[in-house]
Amino acid sequence: MPRVTIVVLQLSTGYVLRAYTTLLWPVLGFLFLPTTTLAYAWAKNSGGTVEGFRLVVVVLAVLIDLGLIGKGRSCLRGQAPKE
């Protein structure tokens, strides 16, 4: 879903590219870290800098993209119930 959001935002408003100075970072972010790309674009477009609360949001997005948040529940679903 984050990749679809990136495409829609970029085609309709140019929101993502306004946060980056080159095209390389949004393209790499689209491929490898889409949630982080959106969080960084939000942080840059809403405040100009990535500090304080905006930094926390970007760090959480990195953790989500790396699978450190949200993966535990999917692992539990794959296990057989304990008897």
N, C-alpha and C positions, 0 to 999 in steps of 0.2 A: 504493500500500500504506500509506503513512503516514496517509492520510485514513481508511482502514478501521480502522487502529489507534486513531486518535483517537476515532472513534465507539464502538468496542468498549470502550475504557478508560473513556470517559465514562459510557456506559450501565451498565457493570458496577460501577464503583468511584467515579466522580466525580473521578478522578485529575487530569484536565486542568483543571477549574474550580477545584480547590484551589490551583493555582499562580497564578491570575489573580484580580484584584480585581473585574473587570467581565466581562460576557459578550462585549463587543465584540472584545477582543483574540483570544480563542480562535476566534471566528467568522471574523475577518479572516485569522488564521493558517491556519485550515482551508482557506480559499479560495486564499490566495496563497503561504504559506510553511509547508506542513504539517510538514516535517521539523524546521524551526526551532521550531515550536510544541511538538512533542514533546520536543525537546532542552531547551527552556526549562522545560517542565513537569517534566521529570526533574530538572533542576538545582535548581529551587525546592523540589520535594518531597523531594529527597535531602539537601540541605544548607541550605536556607533562603536562600542567597545565590548569586549567579552570579559566582563568583570562581575564579581559578586554573584547575584542570583543567576545571571545569564551564564556565567561560567559553570555553575552547578548544573544547569539544564544541559549544557553541552557535554559535560562529563557523564551525566546520566545517559545521554544519547549514545555516547561511545560504549558504555557498558551494555546497553541494549543491543547495539550492533554487534558487539563481540559475543553476545549470548550469555553474559554473566548475570543478567537480570531477565527473568521470565523463562529460563530454560528448566529450572528445577521442577516446575509443575508438569512440563511435558515429559520429563524423565520419570516422574511418579506415575503418570498414566500408563507408561509402557511396562511397568512392573506388575507381576501377578500378585493378587491379594495374599497377605500373610494368613496362615491358618492357625 
